[in-house]
Amino acid sequence: MATKTTWKSKGDEWVFEEGKRAKVTLRGETRQRSADFQVLKVISGADVLTDLEGLSSYGWMGPVVTWSGTYKFEPEEVESERDGDAVSSGESE
């Protein structure tokens, strides 16, 4: 799963997931629609780098879009490597 953040404002819900078009469910609607810009990188829960060169049809100026309201940040899960179940006794041979 890629890093994503979800922003909520006045009944609208925005979903920004890296490598995908931004998605929005507008207040009073149940259908999620794709926005007119691509998410290049979720910098933090409140900052998103987009491919916007100017103003989007939603009134945001790019390329970095910033949010100061409620959000849910979901960083990409990175699998860590483990050395197995080896336990050291602290004794040397």
HELIX and SHEET records of a PDB file:
SHEET    1   A 7 VAL A  64  THR A  66  0                                        
SHEET    2   A 7 ASP A  47  THR A  50 -1                                        
SHEET    3   A 7 ARG A  33  VAL A  42 -1                                        
SHEET    4   A 7 ARG A  21  THR A  25 -1                                        
SHEET    5   A 7 ASP A  12  GLU A  17 -1                                        
SHEET    6   A 7 LYS A   4  SER A   9 -1                                        
SHEET    7   A 7 THR A  70  GLU A  74 -1                                        
END                                                                             
